[in-house]
């Protein structure tokens, strides 16, 4: 795995709807920009070798960093893969939609649900939203949220930007009734 850069972002919302948020609502994102393991190979029928060589290392790199950046227990989480213009969306999906990648975050966060994801092909500086859901119950409405991310110089055409996001709580000032009220 050839890493070009690692980016850490922390967002703290201290006021929402004109009211204080106490404690501040924290969301952390850690992204890594890597060389696309399939770059320059044309269409690759079997992505297995690249998954084996890269996915677990990516998860092991990102999971502890995003938890450390959050500085609190994880309640909701999500992931992203943004593939540079010379790659395929499937390249990003291959790296993040495998237990080799996601189980690092699930274990570190003591989570059980699938990680919600965004993946797309785009040029450097594209804006993308990472969806987050509750780590043990995807039906908990208060934790359905997203965080907008933009890395100015990534991904380059032959790169993939992979990111994990974690929040310490649900949306600030959330007031929706539980899903069970409608069932």
C-alpha angles and dihedrals in degrees: 000000000000110000120198099178146345121217127196122194129182123190121192120187110202100169129032128171090001092300130105118257108219117216096021113255107249128202122174129193127190117188131183126198113213138173109264103253090216097046115136095009098102116223110354112201097193114043092180098105093053091046091050093047097045120016100072093044090052092052092046091051098046106036099066092040095055092047091049091048091051091053092201141067113295115243100165134022147177145170142219141197120192112186122205119243095264092058137067128250085237089066091062092042090051091058101044103032096067131089087233086071106028100044091068089063095039092053094044092049095041088238135153109184128089114268112249111231149193122203131173144143114251145142128261115297097024117154116235134175120224111211117220129200134177112286097231105021119035091192094067099112097197090068098050100110142121140218124217116228134185127176107195099214103030146132102023113201094270096041140086123214111209121187141179124203129196134182129198093215145000125281115313112264092002112179107170117127119246117276089245089071089070099044 
